[in-house]
Amino acid sequence: MTRLRSMANNAPIMTAIASNLQAIHRAIALAARTAQRRAEDVALLAVSKTFPAAAVRKAYQAGQRAFGESYVQEALGKIEALRDLPLEWHFIGPIQSNKTRAIAENFAWVHSVDRLKIAERLSAQRPQNLPSLNVCIQVNVSGEGSKGGVAPDEAVELAQAVARLPHLRLRGLMAIPAPAQRTDAQRKPFAQLRGLMRQLNAQGLKLDTLSMGMSDDLEAAVLEGATIVRVGTAIFGERQKL
Ligand SMILES: *Cc1c(COP(=O)(O)O)cnc(C)c1O
C-alpha cells in the first residue's frame, strides 16, 4: 500500500497541494478498482484544520470543494474568509454543547455526532432557510484511537433517535480507528463499521455514507466500502502541534 503521508510533498506548500490531491485521487481510484467499486463513489474530504485559508483556496483552485474542520473557532474564521467560494464545510471534531449553534449555522455536514443531546441541539438550532444538516454518527469501533464515538451496541438506539429529528438528515457512520500498520489490521474496524451500517439499514434506516479512512489508511477504508475519506496530512503536509 502506498504511504501517502510520507509521499506528501511539504515544501513549498502552495505548489504541493495540487500534486498531492492528484496522488490521492490516483490512490482512491486504484483501491476502488481493486474492490470493484467506482472511484466516483468515494468522495474526498480535504481536512484543512490548522492550515490557513490560503491553503484551502489553493486546494479549491485544484478542484477540491469539500473541506473538514475540527475546531469551531478556527473554522469560522476560514469560512468567513472564503465566503466568495462555493465550498462545502464538514465538521469532524469533538462537539461541545456551547458550540452547536455555530456548527448548525455554518456547516453542511457533521461527522462526529455521538450523543442524542448534541443531535437535538443541532436540529433545533439549524436555520430554517438551510437544508437539513447532514450527520454521521461516530462509532467507537474496536481499537478506536480517539475517545469520541458511541459504543457499537448503543449505535442502533442512537441512530433511530437521530433519524427522527426534523432538521437533521442521518446519512451514515464515521470512525477513527487506532493506527495500524498492516492493511489487514486496518481493514478490521472498517469492516465492522460497514457491518453496522448494513444492520441499521436492515432495520429500516436509509444510510448511504461510511466516513472512514485518513492519510495512512485510506486504501484499506476504500476496500471496505468508504464513501467519504477524510484526508489532511497527505494533502496539506504535516500539521504543527497545537
Ligand atoms: C485530522 C483528522 C483527519 C485527517 O487526518 P490525516 O491523518 O492528517 O489525514 C481525519 N479525520 C478526523 C476526524 C481528523 O480529526
PDBQT file of the ligand as one rigid body, heavy atoms in Angstrom, charges set to zero:
ROOT
HETATM    1  C1  LIG A 301      -7.267  15.368  11.490  1.00  0.00    +0.000 C 
HETATM    2  C2  LIG A 301      -8.343  14.409  11.100  1.00  0.00    +0.000 A 
HETATM    3  C3  LIG A 301      -8.302  13.718   9.872  1.00  0.00    +0.000 A 
HETATM    4  C4  LIG A 301      -7.128  13.811   8.898  1.00  0.00    +0.000 C 
HETATM    5  O1  LIG A 301      -6.055  13.041   9.360  1.00  0.00    +0.000 OA
HETATM    6  P1  LIG A 301      -4.722  12.859   8.466  1.00  0.00    +0.000 P 
HETATM    7  O2  LIG A 301      -4.015  11.731   9.112  1.00  0.00    +0.000 OA
HETATM    8  O3  LIG A 301      -3.982  14.158   8.558  1.00  0.00    +0.000 OA
HETATM    9  O4  LIG A 301      -5.149  12.552   7.078  1.00  0.00    +0.000 OA
HETATM   10  C5  LIG A 301      -9.361  12.889   9.553  1.00  0.00    +0.000 A 
HETATM   11  N1  LIG A 301     -10.423  12.739  10.383  1.00  0.00    +0.000 NA
HETATM   12  C6  LIG A 301     -10.507  13.381  11.558  1.00  0.00    +0.000 A 
HETATM   13  C7  LIG A 301     -11.699  13.183  12.411  1.00  0.00    +0.000 C 
HETATM   14  C8  LIG A 301      -9.476  14.226  11.957  1.00  0.00    +0.000 A 
HETATM   15  O5  LIG A 301      -9.570  14.859  13.148  1.00  0.00    +0.000 OA
ENDROOT
TORSDOF 0
